[in-house]
Structure formats: structure tokens, C-alpha cells
Amino acid sequence: MEPTSPLGFGHFIAQSDAVGKTLLGILVIMSALSWALIVRKGLVAWLRGRRSAAFLELFWNARSLDAVQHEIATHGAREPFSHLTAHALHAQQHHAKHGAAKLSEAGSATDFITRTIKKVLDEETTRLESGLTTLATIGATAPFVGLFGTVWGVYHALVAIGMSGAGTLDKVAGPVGEALIMTGIGLAVAIPAVMAYNAITRSNRVLAARLDAFAYELHSFLTMGEAPGAAAPVMPNVRPLKPAVANA
């Protein structure tokens, strides 16, 4: 009795042609790129959360904006909140010293500070969204790459079976089942990418909302010298609002 080759992933790769191996290579590259982005974005978010929480605690406990500026000058702006504060303080001092010397500085000091804050918010949003397009693309296309590999494998398996003339169930089910491995690999690549994309997008959305709230309060400090609603009486039995905090 002639021994049969054991079926499995190794046998499937050995029997694959150049197209099948190329598709598998593409899925491997997608997986490596996806996990590299997930790990990098996760570490960056963790460090950003710790640094933002430390800066906001310092900001709201500082006696003046000069103390905040001194802290930024000493340790640098290493997260979105301190970055926004540094640029807003610089804009206020620059306009007070030089006035509207350029078209980009036209208008009052309030207008110049507002434009600076909006520009920094746009930059931070762009930085937060970097890499998300790649994750979304991998999550959307990896299943189809795997499906293409399965279709290609089934096609070649059926052609080989037809040429051999052996159409029994054991001769058909094995090669066709092996071809389904590519679909499973495609799903294994896509699922973590989609889950990470959704989690990172939600985290970025929460951080952007808190950064917007902090920007409004910072703008009020720089233009009016006080936080919004600082002089308003607190109604009884109403929970007071807390300052904006970083996303942990």
C-alpha cells in the first residue's frame, strides 16, 4: 500500500505555487505590521496618559502661568496638554511683544491665540491618527487576501484531482480543507487589527474631547485672566465640574 502524505499546514505550503506563497507572505507582512503598530500605539498612549496626568496636576495646582511656563521650559512639552500650553503662552507673549507684524499674526491678541490653539489641536489630532489608516486597511483587506488564497488553492486542488481521475471523498476533502487554511490566516490577521483600530479610535476621541475642553479653559486664562465660570456661584446640590484630565 502506497503511503499518503500527511495533510496540514506544512503540506499545504509545500504544494502551493508562487501565487499561494506570495499571498501567504503578504498576510505575514500584514500581521507583523499590524502588531508593530498596535504595540507602538499602546506604549505611546500609556506614556502619554501618565505624562498628561502629571502635567495637568501641576497645571491646576500652580500659582500662576509663569510657574507652568517654567516647568515646561525645564522638562519640555512631552504630551498634548503641555504642548498646547507652551504654544499658547508663546503666542500670547509674541503678540504682546511684536504685535501684528505679519499676516499670520493679524488681528487682536485673542484672535492670534485662538488661531494658535486651533493649529496645535489640528497637529495633535493628526499625530493621534497616524497609523490608523494602515490598521483599517489591514483589517478590511486581510480576509479577502486569505479568501483569494483559498479560492486559488481549491482551484489547483480540483485541477490536480481531475487530472488524476481520483474523485473519491478522501481525495477531495483533504486538499480543499487545506486550502481553507488561507481564509483562517486572513481572519487571524484582520481580527486584531480591527479590534485595535476601534479601541485606539475611541481612546483618541476621548482624548481629543478632553484636549478641547482644556484648550477652552486655557484660552480663557490667557484672554480673561480666569477660568470660565470662575466667578459664577455654585448652586446647592449640584456636583461641581472637574478640570480636564488626561486619558489614562
N, C-alpha and C positions, 0 to 999 in steps of 0.2 A: 504493500500500500504506500502510495507516494505521500510524504509528509506535507502538510499545508503550512504556509507561512502564518505566523501569529498576527492577528489583526490588532490594530491600535494606532496610537499617535505616531510612533516611530515608523511603522509600516506605511502609514498614510503619507508621511513626509518623503520616505524613500521612493514611493510610487508616483509622487507629484511631479509635474513637469515644471518648466521655467515660470509659467504664469502662476501656478499654485504657490510655488515657493516665493515668488515676488509678492503676492498678496499676503502671505504669512509674514514676510519681512516688513511690509507696510504696517500690519497690525502690531507687530512687536515695537516698531518705532513709535507708533501712536501711543501705545501703552507706556513706554518709557518717558515720552514727552509729557503725557498726561500726569503721571505720578511725580515727575520732576516739578511741574507747575503746582500740583497740589501741595507737595511738601514745602516748596518755597513760599507760596502764598500763605500757608498755615503758619510757618515760622515768622514771616513778616507781620502777619496780623497779631500774633501773640506778643511780639516785641512792641508793636505799635500800641497795643492796648495797655501794656504796662507803662510805657513811657508817657502816653497821653494821660493816664490816670495820675501819674506823679506830677506832670506839669499842671493839670487842672487843679490839683490840690494846692500846689504852690501859688497858682494864679489867684484863686479865690481867697487864700489866706494872706496874700501880700498886702502891704500897707499902701502901696502906690504902684503905678505903672512903671515908674523908674526902677523899682525893685525887680519887677518882672523882666524889664529890658536888661538889667544887669545879669539876671540869671540866664537869659538867652545868650547874651554875649559871652558868658563864662562857659556854659555847657553846650551851646549850639541849639539849633532847631532840628530835632531828630524825629518829629512826628507832625501830623497835620495841624494840631492846635497851636503849637509853638511856632510853626512855620507861618501860619496865618497871622498870629500876633506880631511876629517880627516884621513882616511886610507892612502890616497896618501901622505900626509905630513908626517905621521908616518913612512911610508915605506922609504921615502927619508932620513929622519933623522936616522932611524935604520940602513940603509945600509951604510950611511956615518960614523956612529959610530962603527959598528961592522963588516962591510964588509960582504963577503960571508962565514959566519961561518957554514951554514947548506946547505944541498942540495936544500931546498926550496928557499934559497937566492942566488943560483948560478947565475953567470953572472954579467954584469955590473949593475950600479945603474938604468940605463934606463930600462934594462930588468926586474929588480925587481919591479920597479914602474909600468911597463906595466902589469906584472902578477897580481899585487895587484889590479890595476884598473879593470882588466877583472874579477877578482874574486868578487869584490864588485858589478860590473854590473850584474853578474850572480845571486848573492844573492838578489839584488833588483828586478830583473825580476821574480825570484821565489816567492818573497814576494808579488809582484803585482798580480801574477796569482793565489794566494791562494784563494780557494773558487770558482773559475770559473768552475772547473770540476763538482762540485756539482750543480751549476746553469745550466750548459749544460745538465747534466744528468736529472734533473727535467724537463727542457724544452723539452727534447726528449722523455721521458717515460711517463709523466703525461697524455697526450692524450690517450695513449694505455691502461693505467690503467683505465681511465674513460670509454674507449670503451669496455674493458673487463667487467666492471661493468654493462654496458648497455646490452651487449650480455647475461650476466648471468641473469639480471633482465627480459629480454624478454623471455628467455628460461623458467624461472619459471612462468611467467605470462601466456605463452601459455599452459604450462602443466596444470596450475590451470584452465584455461578456457576449455581445453579439458576434464578435469575430471568433470567439472560442466555441460558440454553439452550445454552451452550458447555461441553460436558463433556469436552473433549479433555484429554490428559495435561498439556500445557503450560499450560493454563488452570487446572488443579487443583494441580499441583505447586508452582507459584510462590507463590500466596497461602498454602498450607498450610506450605511451607517458611519463609516469612516469619513465620508465627505461632510457629514453634519458637524464634524469637529470644528470646521472653519466658522460655522454660524455661532457655535458656543464661544469660540475665541473672540469673535466680534462683539458679542454681548458682554463678555467679561471685560473687554476694553471700554465699552461705551458706558456701562452702568456706573463705575466710579467717577468717570468724567462728568456725567450728568448730575450725580448727587453732589459732587464738589462744586460744580457750577451754580447750582441752586443755593447751596449753603453760603458760598462766597458772595453771590449777588445779594442775598438777604443781609449778610453782615455789612456789605458796602452801603446798602440802602439805609440801614440803621445809623451807620457812622456818618453818612452824608447829612442825614436829618439832624443829628446832634451837632455836627460842624456848622450847619446853617444857623441853628439856634445860638451857638456860641458866637458866630460872626455877627449876629444881630445885637447881642449884648456887648460885644467888643466895640462895634460901631457906635453904640450909644455912649459907652465910656469915653471914646475919643472925641465925639462931637458935642455931647451934652455934659460930660463930666460925671455921669452917674448911670447906673444900670436902669433899663426900662422898668417903670413902675416902682422905683425905689422909694418914692415919696407917697405912694398910694397907701391908704390904710388897709390893714388886713381884716377882712370880715371874720367874725367869730364862727367857729365850727367849720372853717374852710382850710383844707390842707394846703400849706404854702408850697410854692414851686421850688424845686431844687435846681441848682446850676447844672449846666450841661456837663455830662460826664462822658468819658471815652467808652467805646465798645470793648468789653473785656475779651 
